[in-house]
Amino acid sequence: MFAVVRTGGKQYRVAAGDKIAVEKLAGEAGEKITLGDVLLAGDGGQVADAKGVVVSAEIIAQAKSEKVIVFKKRRRHNYRRRNGHRQQMTLLRILAVGAEGAKPAKKAAAKKADAAPEAAAE
């Protein structure tokens, strides 16, 4: 299942397991948050109603984005200014996309990892 969420004035298409970088959100690394402003939801090629859909995510890190150089110049006036800026951002891992109260789906890789020690023990 996927959803389109709005945060920080931008829209992102997310699914369970995705990693995205968004405008800075309050919280520490490891905290779990919910993105409440869901604009659209769907499953495969079908579009579903976005009412009651919740996107849960985990904060991976608080970081800075790439540096943007701001250069101003006015011809023939001996005016040049150079400035740099690095925007604060939050790295998120999407845990689950679904209805309120729904349990997050476990990944197949996690199931295989659990099954491997059992097979080795036998």
Secondary structure, 3 states (H helix, E strand, C coil): CEEEEEECCEEEEEECCCEEEEECCCCCCCCEEEECCEEEEEECCEEECCCCEEEEEEEEEEEECCCEEEEEEECCCCEEEEEEECCEEEEEEEEEEEECCCCCCCCHHHHHHHHHHHHHHC
